[in-house]
Amino acid sequence: MDVTMNPTSTPEQRPHSRRRGRWQLILLLMVALGPMLLATAMYKWRFWVPDSRNYHGVLVGGSENRAALGVDAGDEARWQLLVTAPEGCAKACQELVYLARQINIGLARDATRASHALASSETLPVDFAELIERDYPQLQRYSLDRQQYDSGDAADSAAHLWIVDPHGNLVLRYDSGVNGKDVLIDLRLLLKLSNIG
């Protein structure tokens, strides 16, 4: 009776199949470990890392918050576009207040995640105060402690627009004359990346 058995590898074929198996293992390890090794090397030796930045304002370092500016905002738990006016709200400040409102509106469906506010150390001009009452119903108003503001690192007498996170930390600062689209891009990116607020 003729019994046919499954063919097995001959002694001549065994080294070839072992070699092929080793190459497959090496390839598998490279696919799994290669990206991690490359990322570690890029971080350690700083190559292929872009020098450009993704934001348009001045990044506020450390853990500075609204209190460092002399602003007590209570329990505001949303992202905030805060305009500071240490020397009263003149034309540049008024333009920033208008810009903050427009940026808040420009957030569209995310508009409820942010608010806009004005912190001033002096009484507002009468005509601007009336304008705010009439046209800016959602603008939050705070007093600004000028002495506390002047003791800060970035203190000057100019009006500034700040992006503040829901914990009250200062994130980005913009000077008057800033392009509103740039601020809107920055705020949208922060809202996209954030799980808070």
C-alpha positions as CSV (number, residue, x, y, z in Angstrom):
1,M,0.0,0.0,0.0
2,D,1.4,3.4,-1.0
3,V,1.0,6.0,1.7
4,T,1.7,9.6,0.7
5,M,2.9,11.8,3.5
6,N,2.9,15.5,3.8
7,P,6.2,16.8,2.4
8,T,8.6,18.1,4.9
9,S,11.5,20.4,4.4
10,T,14.7,18.8,3.4
11,P,17.9,19.5,5.3
12,E,18.9,21.8,2.5
13,Q,15.8,24.0,2.9
14,R,15.9,24.4,6.7
15,P,18.6,27.1,6.8
16,H,16.7,29.1,4.2
17,S,13.4,29.0,6.1
18,R,15.2,29.9,9.4
19,R,16.9,32.9,7.7
20,R,13.6,34.0,6.3
21,G,12.0,33.7,9.7
22,R,14.7,35.8,11.3
23,W,14.2,38.6,8.7
24,Q,10.5,38.6,9.4
25,L,11.2,38.9,13.1
26,I,13.6,41.8,12.5
27,L,11.2,43.5,10.2
28,L,8.4,43.1,12.7
29,L,10.5,44.6,15.5
30,M,11.5,47.5,13.3
31,V,7.9,48.3,12.5
32,A,7.0,48.2,16.2
33,L,10.0,49.9,17.8
34,G,11.3,52.1,14.9
35,P,8.9,55.0,15.3
36,M,9.5,55.1,19.1
37,L,13.3,55.1,18.6
38,L,13.0,57.8,15.9
39,A,10.8,60.0,18.1
40,T,13.2,59.6,21.1
41,A,16.2,60.6,18.9
42,M,14.3,63.6,17.5
43,Y,13.5,64.8,21.0
44,K,17.0,64.2,22.4
45,W,19.0,65.6,19.5
46,R,16.4,68.2,18.3
47,F,16.4,67.3,14.6
48,W,13.4,67.5,12.2
49,V,11.7,69.6,14.8
50,P,10.0,72.7,13.3
51,D,11.2,76.1,14.7
52,S,7.9,77.8,13.9
53,R,5.1,78.2,16.3
54,N,1.4,77.7,15.9
55,Y,0.1,80.6,17.8
56,H,0.0,84.3,17.0
57,G,0.0,86.0,20.5
58,V,2.6,86.2,23.2
59,L,2.6,83.0,25.2
60,V,2.3,83.7,28.9
61,G,4.7,81.4,30.8
62,G,4.5,80.1,34.3
63,S,1.2,79.9,36.2
64,E,0.1,83.5,36.0
65,N,-3.6,84.0,36.4
66,R,-6.1,86.8,36.3
67,A,-5.3,87.7,39.9
68,A,-1.7,88.6,38.8
69,L,-3.3,91.2,36.6
70,G,-5.3,92.6,39.5
71,V,-8.6,91.2,38.2
72,D,-11.1,89.3,40.4
73,A,-13.4,87.4,38.0
74,G,-15.1,85.3,40.6
75,D,-16.1,81.8,39.4
76,E,-15.9,82.3,35.7
77,A,-15.5,78.7,34.4
78,R,-15.2,79.3,30.7
79,W,-12.5,80.4,28.3
80,Q,-12.4,84.2,28.3
81,L,-11.3,87.0,26.0
82,L,-10.2,89.6,28.6
83,V,-9.4,93.2,27.7
84,T,-7.3,95.0,30.3
85,A,-7.3,98.8,30.4
86,P,-5.0,100.1,33.1
87,E,-5.4,103.7,32.1
88,G,-9.0,103.9,31.2
89,C,-10.6,102.6,28.0
90,A,-9.5,104.9,25.2
91,K,-9.8,104.2,21.5
92,A,-7.4,101.2,21.4
93,C,-9.2,99.6,24.3
94,Q,-12.6,100.2,22.8
95,E,-11.4,98.5,19.6
96,L,-10.2,95.5,21.6
97,V,-13.5,95.2,23.4
98,Y,-15.3,95.2,20.0
99,L,-12.8,92.7,18.7
100,A,-13.3,90.4,21.7
101,R,-17.1,90.4,21.1
102,Q,-16.7,89.7,17.4
103,I,-14.3,86.8,18.1
104,N,-16.7,85.4,20.6
105,I,-19.5,85.5,18.0
106,G,-17.1,84.0,15.4
107,L,-16.7,80.9,17.5
108,A,-20.2,79.9,16.2
109,R,-21.3,76.7,18.0
110,D,-18.5,77.0,20.5
111,A,-19.5,80.5,21.5
112,T,-21.0,79.3,24.7
113,R,-17.6,77.9,25.8
114,A,-16.1,81.4,25.9
115,S,-17.0,84.8,27.2
116,H,-15.7,88.3,26.7
117,A,-14.8,90.8,29.5
118,L,-13.4,94.2,30.2
119,A,-11.2,95.0,33.2
120,S,-10.6,98.7,33.7
121,S,-8.9,100.6,36.5
122,E,-10.8,103.9,35.8
123,T,-14.3,104.9,35.0
124,L,-15.3,104.4,31.4
125,P,-16.1,107.4,29.2
126,V,-19.8,108.2,29.4
127,D,-20.6,107.6,25.7
128,F,-18.7,104.3,25.7
129,A,-20.4,103.1,28.9
130,E,-23.8,103.8,27.3
131,L,-22.7,101.9,24.2
132,I,-21.7,98.9,26.3
133,E,-25.0,98.9,28.1
134,R,-26.9,99.0,24.8
135,D,-24.8,96.9,22.4
136,Y,-22.7,94.6,24.6
137,P,-25.2,92.8,26.9
138,Q,-23.0,89.8,27.5
139,L,-19.8,91.7,28.2
140,Q,-18.6,91.0,31.8
141,R,-17.1,94.0,33.6
142,Y,-14.4,93.8,36.3
143,S,-12.4,96.4,38.1
144,L,-8.6,96.3,37.7
145,D,-6.4,96.9,40.6
146,R,-3.7,99.1,39.1
147,Q,-1.2,98.6,41.9
148,Q,-1.4,94.8,41.4
149,Y,-1.3,95.2,37.6
150,D,1.8,97.4,37.8
151,S,3.6,94.8,39.9
152,G,3.3,92.1,37.2
153,D,6.0,91.1,34.8
154,A,4.4,92.3,31.5
155,A,2.7,95.4,32.9
156,D,2.5,98.5,30.8
157,S,-0.1,101.2,30.4
158,A,-1.4,99.9,27.0
159,A,-4.6,98.0,26.6
160,H,-4.2,94.3,26.0
161,L,-6.4,91.4,25.0
162,W,-5.8,88.1,26.9
163,I,-7.0,84.6,26.3
164,V,-7.7,83.1,29.8
165,D,-8.4,79.4,30.4
166,P,-11.3,78.2,32.5
167,H,-9.1,77.9,35.6
168,G,-8.2,81.6,35.3
169,N,-4.7,81.0,33.9
170,L,-3.4,83.5,31.4
171,V,-2.5,81.7,28.1
172,L,-1.9,84.3,25.3
173,R,-1.6,88.1,25.2
174,Y,-2.2,90.4,22.2
175,D,-1.5,94.1,21.8
176,S,-3.9,96.5,20.3
177,G,-4.0,96.4,16.5
178,V,-3.9,92.6,16.5
179,N,-5.6,90.8,13.6
180,G,-8.9,89.3,14.9
181,K,-8.6,86.3,12.6
182,D,-5.3,85.3,14.2
183,V,-6.9,85.5,17.7
184,L,-9.9,83.5,16.5
185,I,-7.6,80.8,15.0
186,D,-5.7,80.6,18.3
187,L,-8.8,80.3,20.4
188,R,-10.4,77.7,18.2
189,L,-7.2,75.6,18.4
190,L,-7.3,75.9,22.2
191,L,-10.9,74.9,22.4
192,K,-10.3,72.0,20.1
193,L,-7.4,70.7,22.3
194,S,-9.1,71.4,25.6
195,N,-11.4,69.1,27.5
196,I,-12.2,71.9,30.0
197,G,-14.6,74.8,29.7
